Amino acid sequence: MTRDIFLCTVAFVLGVVKTAFSKLNDCKVVSGEAFVLWKDDFGSKSVPGKQLALTQALGLIIDIEKSLKTEEPEDEDEDDLDDDEEYGTGRY
């Protein structure tokens, strides 16, 4: 019985950081870019608890990083120029 309670407590604690990070991102309290910058900030590795938090939330941060890369818009100026040239409406 005590072992089961311990395992439930450990599982709960391990999921808290990831859940908190996810909620902060979903509610736009902390941007995805901020999580990625925090992950890559090598100067703050000596901050107590960062390594544990990073270990617990790394999968979430990697997913956020991937979604940020897919959301980056392409250079619209090039597309506009191609359309103008195609239809002969470009400026001379």
C-alpha positions in Angstrom: 0.0 0.0 0.0 2.7 2.5 0.9 4.7 1.6 -2.2 1.6 2.3 -4.4 1.1 5.7 -2.7 4.8 6.5 -3.3 4.6 5.5 -7.0 1.4 7.6 -7.5 3.1 10.5 -5.8 6.2 10.2 -8.0 4.2 9.9 -11.1 2.2 13.0 -10.1 5.3 15.1 -9.3 6.9 14.0 -12.6 3.9 15.2 -14.6 3.4 18.5 -12.8 6.2 20.4 -14.6 5.2 19.2 -18.1 1.5 20.1 -17.3 2.4 23.5 -15.9 4.6 24.3 -19.0 1.9 23.1 -21.3 -0.8 25.3 -19.6 1.5 28.3 -19.6 2.1 27.9 -23.3 -1.6 27.2 -24.1 -2.8 30.3 -22.2 -0.1 32.4 -23.9 1.5 33.3 -20.5 4.8 32.2 -21.8 5.6 32.0 -25.5 6.9 29.0 -27.3 10.0 31.0 -28.2 10.7 31.7 -24.5 10.6 27.9 -23.7 13.1 27.2 -26.5 15.4 30.0 -25.4 15.2 28.8 -21.8 16.1 25.3 -23.0 19.1 26.5 -25.0 20.3 29.0 -22.3 23.5 27.3 -21.2 24.3 30.1 -18.7 21.4 29.1 -16.5 22.3 25.4 -16.1 23.4 26.1 -12.6 19.9 27.2 -11.6 18.6 24.7 -9.0 16.0 22.4 -10.5 16.4 23.5 -14.1 18.0 20.1 -15.1 15.1 18.2 -13.6 12.5 20.5 -15.1 14.1 20.3 -18.5 14.3 16.5 -18.3 10.5 16.3 -17.5 9.4 18.8 -20.1 11.9 18.2 -22.9 9.4 16.3 -25.1 6.9 19.2 -24.8 9.5 21.8 -25.6 10.8 19.9 -28.6 7.2 19.7 -29.9 6.8 23.4 -29.4 10.0 24.0 -31.2 8.9 21.9 -34.2 5.5 23.7 -34.3 7.3 27.1 -34.3 9.4 26.0 -37.3 6.4 24.9 -39.3 4.5 28.1 -38.4 7.2 30.4 -39.8 5.8 32.1 -42.9 7.7 31.9 -46.1 9.0 35.1 -47.7 5.8 36.6 -49.1 7.7 39.2 -51.1 9.1 36.5 -53.4 5.6 35.0 -53.9 4.1 38.3 -54.7 6.8 39.1 -57.2 6.4 35.7 -58.9 2.6 36.3 -59.2 3.1 39.8 -60.6 5.6 38.6 -63.2 3.3 35.6 -64.2 0.3 37.9 -64.8 2.3 40.8 -66.3 1.2 43.2 -63.5 4.7 43.8 -62.1 6.1 47.3 -61.9 8.7 48.3 -64.4 
